Amino acid sequence: MLIAADKFKGSLTAVQVAERVTAGLRKAAPHVEVESLPVADGGDGTVAAAVAAGFERREVRVAGPLGHEVTAAFALRDDTAVVEMAEASGLQRLPAGVFAPLTASTYGSGELLRAALDAGARTIVFGVGGSATTDGGAGMLSALGARFLDADGEPLPPGGGGLDGLATADLSGLDARLADVDFVLASDVDNPLTGPKGAPAVYGPQKGASPDDVDTLDASLAHYAKILETAIGPKAASYAAAPGAGAAGGIGYGALILGARFRPGIEVMLDVLGFAPALERATLVITGEGSLDEQTLHGKAPAGVAAAARAEGREVVAVCGRLALRPEALGRAGIRRAYPLTDLEPDLAKCIADAGPILERVAENIGRDFLV
């Protein structure tokens, strides 16, 4: 039995999900062998999943999205680092109820990458998602040695809103170690940088951007890409249109500028976490996340786990807080059956508040259905 589930956002971490499912299974079948492999798709929770899989947690002081210093973590094993941009530049780093769509910066994410380089990383998996920022990765690039100047030769203010004043981009000072690193951009979204499917239009409102802010950010990022095209040539334009460029407020674009290669986040994380050997030892796989819905089918962790398990002939069931997929959609995704908490507690607020105990009961039902 392999538990490979993501977090229930706002209720349980991926580690806690695995613990509760294990406890419930053992109530039904006390001697069942259970292996836990908490997973993530590159967004928030990615470092925690890596640490649960045996990576070492490293902490460093970096700039948060508003410039205030925060303690952020990355994960390291041998010469492979897992860096999560949300640790430095995520919405979780903003005070409650505060948004800064025009001024939030990814500078701290660049500092995290630099810390991973300082720790000897030769492979960096850069998980992006959950960002407070829409600066196209300009802050991150600045922390790694790039210079973005206005017409007077002065550094630009932080955030995406000020990129319309960019006159010169100088990337000659970028950290030379980046050239020798296998840099993987791990994301569950494939949006371009700008346009109707770009970072500001699709994700800006989640970060507090008004319609006028979205227009400002889209125009600023388009200008930013144009200036980078002057600095490094036509590849800057191709990167802006590439899948993943719009991830996490455009930090994906900055990562591509640094030479990263884009891969779906869950695929990368399953490789890094050692999913394949764990799957060989399993007869049944339990995956899941807080909400199983249409988004799940587009690169989220449960769909990735189910696809990999189905390819090896393993049966998959899922746990979730709420279920918004029909059985046929689950079947196409490789999930035989889903077990939502709302089957046992119809009140969604209670499911969120008491997710742990309810999940144990759900897992006990799975145990009875599949193990007894």
C-alpha positions as CSV (number, residue, x, y, z in Angstrom):
1,M,0.0,0.0,0.0
2,L,1.5,3.3,-1.1
3,I,0.1,6.7,0.1
4,A,1.2,9.4,-2.4
5,A,-1.1,12.3,-1.7
6,D,-0.7,16.1,-1.8
7,K,-1.8,18.5,0.9
8,F,-5.4,19.4,1.7
9,K,-4.8,23.1,1.4
10,G,-5.8,25.1,4.5
11,S,-6.4,21.9,6.5
12,L,-3.6,19.3,6.3
13,T,-0.1,19.1,5.0
14,A,0.8,16.2,2.7
15,V,2.6,14.6,5.6
16,Q,-0.4,14.9,7.8
17,V,-2.6,13.4,5.1
18,A,-0.4,10.4,4.9
19,E,-0.4,10.0,8.7
20,R,-4.2,10.2,9.0
21,V,-4.7,7.8,6.1
22,T,-2.2,5.3,7.6
23,A,-4.0,5.4,10.9
24,G,-7.4,4.8,9.3
25,L,-6.2,1.9,7.2
26,R,-4.7,0.2,10.3
27,K,-8.0,0.5,12.1
28,A,-9.5,-1.7,9.4
29,A,-6.4,-3.9,8.8
30,P,-3.9,-3.6,11.7
31,H,-1.1,-5.4,10.0
32,V,-1.2,-3.8,6.6
33,E,2.2,-2.6,5.2
34,V,2.0,1.1,4.4
35,E,4.6,3.2,2.7
36,S,4.1,7.0,2.7
37,L,5.5,9.3,0.0
38,P,3.9,12.8,0.4
39,V,3.9,14.5,-3.0
40,A,3.6,18.0,-4.4
41,D,3.3,19.5,-7.9
42,G,5.9,22.3,-7.6
43,G,3.7,24.7,-5.6
44,D,3.6,25.4,-1.9
45,G,4.4,22.2,0.0
46,T,7.1,21.1,-2.4
47,V,10.0,21.5,0.1
48,A,8.1,19.7,2.8
49,A,7.5,16.8,0.4
50,A,11.2,16.6,-0.4
51,V,12.1,16.7,3.3
52,A,9.6,13.9,4.0
53,A,11.4,11.9,1.3
54,G,14.8,12.2,3.0
55,F,16.1,15.6,1.8
56,E,17.8,17.8,4.4
57,R,15.9,21.1,5.3
58,R,18.1,24.2,5.0
59,E,17.0,27.6,6.2
60,V,18.1,31.0,5.1
61,R,17.1,34.6,5.7
62,V,15.8,36.2,2.5
63,A,13.6,39.1,1.4
64,G,9.9,38.5,1.4
65,P,7.6,39.8,-1.3
66,L,7.4,43.2,0.4
67,G,11.1,43.4,1.2
68,H,10.9,42.4,4.8
69,E,13.3,39.6,5.8
70,V,11.8,36.2,6.3
71,T,13.1,32.7,7.1
72,A,12.7,30.5,4.0
73,A,13.7,26.9,3.5
74,F,15.0,24.8,0.6
75,A,15.7,21.0,0.5
76,L,19.1,19.4,-0.3
77,R,20.2,15.8,-0.9
78,D,23.7,15.2,-2.2
79,D,24.0,17.8,-5.0
80,T,20.3,18.2,-5.8
81,A,18.3,21.1,-4.3
82,V,14.6,21.5,-4.3
83,V,13.7,25.3,-4.1
84,E,10.1,26.5,-3.7
85,M,9.5,30.1,-4.7
86,A,6.5,30.4,-2.4
87,E,8.9,29.9,0.6
88,A,10.3,33.4,-0.2
89,S,7.8,35.1,-2.5
90,G,4.4,33.4,-1.8
91,L,1.1,34.8,-0.8
92,Q,1.7,33.1,2.6
93,R,4.4,35.7,3.2
94,L,2.0,38.6,3.0
95,P,0.2,39.9,6.1
96,A,-3.4,38.7,6.3
97,G,-5.6,40.6,3.9
98,V,-2.7,42.5,2.4
99,F,-2.0,42.3,-1.4
100,A,0.6,44.1,-3.4
101,P,0.1,43.1,-7.0
102,L,2.1,46.0,-8.5
103,T,5.1,46.0,-6.0
104,A,5.6,42.5,-4.7
105,S,9.0,41.2,-5.7
106,T,10.7,37.8,-6.3
107,Y,14.0,39.0,-5.0
108,G,13.9,36.6,-2.1
109,S,13.4,33.7,-4.6
110,G,16.7,34.6,-6.2
111,E,18.4,34.7,-2.9
112,L,17.1,31.2,-2.2
113,L,18.5,30.0,-5.5
114,R,21.8,31.6,-4.6
115,A,21.8,29.8,-1.2
116,A,21.2,26.5,-3.1
117,L,24.2,27.2,-5.3
118,D,26.3,28.1,-2.2
119,A,25.3,24.7,-0.7
120,G,26.9,23.0,-3.7
121,A,23.7,22.2,-5.7
122,R,24.4,21.0,-9.3
123,T,20.8,20.2,-10.0
124,I,18.1,22.6,-8.9
125,V,14.4,21.8,-9.1
126,F,12.6,25.1,-8.9
127,G,9.0,24.6,-7.9
128,V,6.9,27.6,-8.7
129,G,3.3,28.4,-7.6
130,G,1.4,30.2,-4.9
131,S,3.2,33.5,-5.6
132,A,2.3,36.9,-4.3
133,T,4.2,38.4,-7.3
134,T,3.8,39.4,-10.9
135,D,7.2,40.8,-11.7
136,G,8.3,38.4,-14.5
137,G,11.1,37.1,-12.3
138,A,12.9,40.5,-12.5
139,G,13.4,40.5,-8.7
140,M,14.9,37.0,-8.8
141,L,17.2,37.9,-11.7
142,S,18.3,41.0,-9.8
143,A,19.2,38.9,-6.7
144,L,21.4,36.7,-9.0
145,G,23.3,39.6,-10.5
146,A,21.2,41.2,-13.3
147,R,20.6,45.0,-13.4
148,F,17.4,46.6,-14.5
149,L,17.8,50.4,-15.0
150,D,15.5,53.3,-15.9
151,A,16.3,56.0,-18.4
152,D,18.4,57.8,-15.8
153,G,20.5,54.7,-15.1
154,E,18.9,54.2,-11.8
155,P,17.6,50.8,-10.5
156,L,13.9,50.2,-11.0
157,P,11.7,49.9,-7.9
158,P,10.5,46.4,-7.0
159,G,7.5,44.7,-8.5
160,G,5.9,44.3,-11.9
161,G,4.1,47.6,-12.0
162,G,7.4,49.5,-12.4
163,L,8.7,47.5,-15.3
164,D,7.1,50.0,-17.8
165,G,10.0,52.3,-16.8
166,L,12.7,49.8,-17.8
167,A,15.2,51.3,-20.2
168,T,18.2,48.9,-20.0
169,A,18.7,45.3,-18.9
170,D,22.2,44.1,-18.1
171,L,22.5,40.4,-17.5
172,S,26.3,40.2,-17.8
173,G,26.6,40.0,-14.0
174,L,24.5,36.9,-13.5
175,D,26.0,34.3,-11.2
176,A,28.4,32.3,-13.4
177,R,27.6,29.1,-11.5
178,L,24.2,28.9,-13.1
179,A,25.8,27.9,-16.4
180,D,26.9,24.6,-14.8
181,V,23.6,23.7,-13.2
182,D,20.8,21.5,-14.4
183,F,18.0,23.9,-13.7
184,V,14.5,22.5,-13.9
185,L,11.4,24.7,-13.8
186,A,8.7,22.6,-12.2
187,S,5.2,23.9,-12.6
188,D,1.6,22.7,-13.0
189,V,0.7,25.6,-15.4
190,D,1.8,26.2,-18.9
191,N,0.6,29.8,-19.5
192,P,2.7,32.2,-21.5
193,L,4.0,35.5,-20.0
194,T,1.4,37.9,-21.3
195,G,-1.9,38.1,-23.2
196,P,-5.3,36.7,-22.5
197,K,-3.8,33.5,-21.0
198,G,-0.8,35.2,-19.5
199,A,0.3,35.7,-15.9
200,P,-1.5,39.0,-15.2
201,A,-4.8,38.1,-16.8
202,V,-5.2,34.6,-15.4
203,Y,-3.5,34.9,-12.0
204,G,-3.3,38.6,-11.2
205,P,-6.8,38.8,-9.6
206,Q,-5.8,36.0,-7.2
207,K,-3.1,38.4,-6.0
208,G,-5.3,41.4,-5.5
209,A,-5.0,42.9,-9.0
210,S,-7.9,45.1,-10.2
211,P,-8.8,45.1,-13.9
212,D,-6.6,48.3,-14.3
213,D,-3.8,46.6,-12.4
214,V,-4.0,43.6,-14.8
215,D,-3.7,45.9,-17.8
216,T,-0.8,47.7,-16.2
217,L,1.0,44.5,-15.4
218,D,0.4,43.0,-18.8
219,A,1.8,46.1,-20.6
220,S,4.8,46.3,-18.2
221,L,5.7,42.6,-18.7
222,A,5.4,42.9,-22.4
223,H,7.7,46.0,-22.3
224,Y,10.1,44.0,-20.0
225,A,10.3,41.2,-22.5
226,K,11.0,43.7,-25.3
227,I,13.9,45.2,-23.4
228,L,15.2,41.7,-22.7
229,E,15.0,40.9,-26.4
230,T,17.3,43.9,-27.0
231,A,19.7,42.6,-24.3
232,I,19.9,38.9,-25.2
233,G,18.3,38.6,-28.6
234,P,15.2,36.9,-30.1
235,K,15.2,34.0,-27.6
236,A,13.8,36.4,-25.0
237,A,10.6,36.7,-27.2
238,S,10.4,33.0,-27.7
239,Y,10.8,32.4,-23.9
240,A,7.9,34.8,-23.3
241,A,5.6,32.7,-25.4
242,A,6.8,29.4,-24.1
243,P,4.8,27.1,-21.8
244,G,5.5,27.9,-18.2
245,A,6.7,31.5,-18.8
246,G,3.6,32.8,-17.0
247,A,3.9,30.5,-14.0
248,A,3.9,32.2,-10.6
249,G,3.5,35.7,-11.9
250,G,6.0,35.2,-14.7
251,I,8.9,33.9,-12.6
252,G,8.8,31.0,-15.0
253,Y,10.0,33.5,-17.7
254,G,12.9,34.6,-15.5
255,A,13.8,30.9,-15.0
256,L,13.8,30.3,-18.7
257,I,16.0,33.3,-19.2
258,L,18.4,31.6,-16.8
259,G,18.5,28.5,-18.9
260,A,15.9,26.4,-17.1
261,R,14.0,23.6,-18.8
262,F,10.3,23.4,-18.2
263,R,8.7,20.2,-17.0
264,P,5.3,19.5,-15.4
265,G,5.9,19.8,-11.7
266,I,4.4,16.5,-10.6
267,E,6.5,14.6,-13.1
268,V,9.7,16.2,-11.8
269,M,8.7,15.7,-8.2
270,L,7.9,12.0,-8.6
271,D,11.3,11.5,-10.1
272,V,13.0,13.5,-7.3
273,L,11.0,11.8,-4.5
274,G,11.7,8.3,-5.7
275,F,8.1,7.4,-6.7
276,A,9.1,4.6,-9.2
277,P,10.8,2.3,-6.7
278,A,8.1,2.9,-4.2
279,L,5.4,2.0,-6.8
280,E,7.2,-1.3,-7.5
281,R,6.6,-2.3,-3.9
282,A,2.9,-1.3,-3.9
283,T,-0.3,-3.2,-4.9
284,L,-2.7,-0.3,-4.3
285,V,-1.9,3.5,-4.4
286,I,-3.9,6.1,-2.5
287,T,-3.5,9.7,-3.8
288,G,-5.5,12.8,-3.3
289,E,-5.7,16.6,-2.5
290,G,-8.2,19.0,-0.9
291,S,-10.4,19.3,-3.9
292,L,-10.7,16.9,-6.8
293,D,-12.0,19.0,-9.7
294,E,-11.3,20.0,-13.3
295,Q,-8.0,21.6,-12.2
296,T,-6.9,18.2,-10.9
297,L,-6.9,16.8,-14.4
298,H,-4.5,19.5,-15.7
299,G,-1.2,18.7,-14.1
300,K,-2.1,18.5,-10.4
301,A,-0.4,15.9,-8.2
302,P,-3.2,13.2,-8.0
303,A,-3.5,13.1,-11.8
304,G,0.2,12.7,-12.1
305,V,0.4,9.9,-9.5
306,A,-2.6,8.1,-11.1
307,A,-1.1,8.3,-14.6
308,A,2.3,6.9,-13.4
309,A,0.6,4.2,-11.3
310,R,-1.8,3.2,-14.2
311,A,1.2,2.9,-16.5
312,E,2.6,0.2,-14.2
313,G,-0.8,-1.6,-13.8
314,R,-1.4,-0.4,-10.2
315,E,-4.9,0.4,-9.0
316,V,-5.5,3.9,-7.6
317,V,-8.1,5.4,-5.3
318,A,-8.2,9.0,-4.1
319,V,-9.1,10.9,-0.9
320,C,-10.2,14.5,-1.0
321,G,-12.1,17.1,0.9
322,R,-14.7,17.7,-1.8
323,L,-15.3,15.9,-5.1
324,A,-16.4,17.8,-8.2
325,L,-15.6,15.1,-10.8
326,R,-17.9,12.5,-12.3
327,P,-16.9,8.8,-12.1
328,E,-16.1,8.7,-15.8
329,A,-13.7,11.6,-15.5
330,L,-12.0,9.9,-12.6
331,G,-11.8,6.7,-14.6
332,R,-10.1,8.5,-17.5
333,A,-7.6,9.9,-15.1
334,G,-6.8,6.4,-13.8
335,I,-8.6,6.7,-10.5
336,R,-10.9,3.8,-9.7
337,R,-12.8,5.6,-6.9
338,A,-12.7,8.8,-4.9
339,Y,-13.5,9.1,-1.2
340,P,-14.5,12.7,-0.3
341,L,-14.7,13.8,3.3
342,T,-18.1,15.3,2.5
343,D,-19.5,11.8,2.2
344,L,-19.1,11.5,6.0
345,E,-19.6,15.2,6.9
346,P,-21.7,17.2,4.4
347,D,-20.8,20.5,6.1
348,L,-17.8,21.8,4.2
349,A,-16.7,24.1,7.0
350,K,-16.6,21.2,9.4
351,C,-14.6,19.1,6.9
352,I,-12.0,21.9,6.7
353,A,-11.9,22.4,10.5
354,D,-11.9,18.7,11.4
355,A,-10.2,17.2,8.3
356,G,-7.8,14.9,10.2
357,P,-10.3,12.8,12.2
358,I,-12.8,12.7,9.2
359,L,-9.9,11.5,6.9
360,E,-9.1,8.7,9.3
361,R,-12.7,7.5,9.1
362,V,-12.6,7.7,5.3
363,A,-9.3,5.7,5.2
364,E,-10.9,3.1,7.5
365,N,-13.6,2.7,4.8
366,I,-11.0,2.3,2.1
367,G,-9.3,-0.4,4.3
368,R,-12.6,-2.2,4.6
369,D,-13.3,-2.0,0.9
370,F,-9.9,-3.0,-0.3
371,L,-8.0,-4.8,2.4
372,V,-10.5,-6.8,4.5
